[in-house]
Amino acid sequence: MSELRPRGTERDLYRDTWVRYLGYANEVGEAFRSLVPAAVVWLSYGVSSSYVLADAIDKGKKAGEVPSTEASRSTRMTIAVVDTFVWQALASVAIPGFTINRICATSLYVLGTATRWPLAVRKWTTTALGLLAIPIIIHPIDRSVDFLLDSSLRKLYPSVGKPSSS
């Protein structure tokens, strides 16, 4: 969201507004896992997954509106939906959710063995560490997923009109 848009380009609801933060709901859920019922964490994954699906559908619709003679409309739409869905599923849900989960689980374990802090203090400290880690992990994960897709899935697409995912 912090990147500047070229002048005259349309504002992307899913990338350039507060809606983007819905993709991070599961990381927040993972950070609070030790303090809330599991259903709350699963709900946070539902919010993030809904964001991923909505963004993929939006990118597919936009790809279908672009006139092109080099690739059929359905091909462009399919590529946009698949690329966006896979990128978002990995970069916004799966990898960051796993990362925050492991950071929180490890910190709770380390605090339990290395301190005599009360359990409530350890849990809140773990939650704070998880929340603080979110902005630190986002860009490295985004770039890693770009590299992964550029090295694999995106090699299957026609060279024209490859979607930009980040």
Salt bridges, closest charged atoms under 4 A:
ASP12 OD2 - LYS59 NZ 2.96
ASP12 OD1 - LYS62 NZ 3.93
ASP16 OD2 - ARG5 NE 3.68
GLU30 OE1 - ARG33 NE 2.79
ASP55 OD2 - ARG15 NH2 2.81
ASP55 OD1 - LYS59 NZ 2.39
ASP58 OD2 - LYS59 NZ 3.08
ASP58 OD2 - LYS62 NZ 3.23
ASP83 OD1 - ARG154 NE 2.68
ASP146 OD2 - ARG143 NH2 2.82
ASP146 OD1 - ARG154 NH1 3.74
ASP150 OD1 - ARG154 NH1 2.88
